[in-house]
Amino acid sequence: MPARKSAAIPLPGRAVRGSTTGRPIMAAFDLLGRRWTQRILWELRTDVPSFRALRERCDAVSPSVLNVRLAELREAGLVEVGEPAGYRLTDEGKALLAALLPLHAWAEKWARRLERKRTP
């Protein structure tokens, strides 16, 4: 049985989910929408974990999926191999997380509003 070829990494200028022209925002949404991608980025926000430590932080992610996601994030310029033998965010990856922090704050407020609606 031949190995399954993975889909091309979503990058601006390439056709991606939601955009045949590869608009940058759609490429970013496509990349961030892949399983485990956001969690991996979040776990890299504070230090330079080894592959094993990163896998432990990401709960049940399989080693093969983690390998694929890290390769995609490296190709996208968001993650690089750091010293000593770990993974870290690039400046571009840090800029992405900084851009997502307002969304994080909004989501926390949204969750509280929904919780207040549910509790009598």
N, C-alpha and C positions, 0 to 999 in steps of 0.2 A: 504494500500500500504506500503510495507516495506521500511524503511529508506535506502537511497543509501549509500553504504559503500564507503568511500574515498579510493583512491589508497594509497598504502604504501609509506611512505616517502622515497625518493631516498637517499640511503646511500652507501658508498663504500662497495663492497662485495656482494651487492644485485643486481639482474638484474634491469636495468634501461633503459630508452629510449636510444637507440644507443649502448648498451653494455649488452650482456647476462651475462657477468662475473662481472659487477659492477665496472669497472675501476674507480678509484677515480675521475679523471677529468670528466668522463661521468656522474657520480653521481652528481658532483657539477653543471655541465651544466643543468642536469635534474632539480635539485632543484631550481637553479636560473632562469630557464625557465618557472616556474609556474607563473600564473597570479598574479600580485601584489607583488611578493617576492622581486624583486629588489627595487621597490619603498619603501616598508616597511623598508628594510635594509638602504636605503639612508636616509629616514626620521629619523632613529634612530642614525644617525652619530653624532649628536651634543648634545642631551640631553636625558632625561628620561620622555617621554610623557605618559600621561594616555591613556587608550584605546580610549576614546572619542577624545582626542586631536590627536592621531595618525590617527584615522579614518578621521577626518577633513582634516588633511594634505594629506591624500591619496585620495582626491577628492571623487569619486563615489564608492569606495569599500563598499560592503555590510558588515554588522556586522558579518554575518556567515562566509563569505570568510576570513575576517580579523582574526577571531577566529581560523579558520583552519590553515591559513598561520602562525600565531604566534605559534600555537601548533607544526607545522612542524619545524619551525625555533628553537624552544626550544628543540625539540627532536634531531635536528641536532647539538645542542650545540652552536648555533650562537646568540641566544637571550635568555635573562632571565628576570624574573620579578624583577624590581628594586624598590628602595624606593624613594619616597613614592608612592606606588601603580601605578607604571608605568612600561614601558618596556625599556630595554637597551641592547646594544650589549655586548656579552661576549668578553673576550680577543680574542677568535677564530673569532668572528664576526668582531672585529676591524681589525684583521689580514687579513681577507677576503677583507674588504673595502680597506685596504692599498694595497693589491695585485691588486685590480681593478682600482686604481687611474691611473696607466699608460694607461689602456684601455680607461678611461675617457678622458685623454689628447689626445690620438690618435683619439678618436671619434670627439673631438672638431676640431682638425686639418682637419680631413676627411670632416667634414661638411663644413668648410671654403673652402676647395679645390673644393668640389662639387658646392658650391654657386658661386665661381669664374667662373667655367665652364658654369654655367647657365646664368650668366649676361654678356651681350656683352660688 
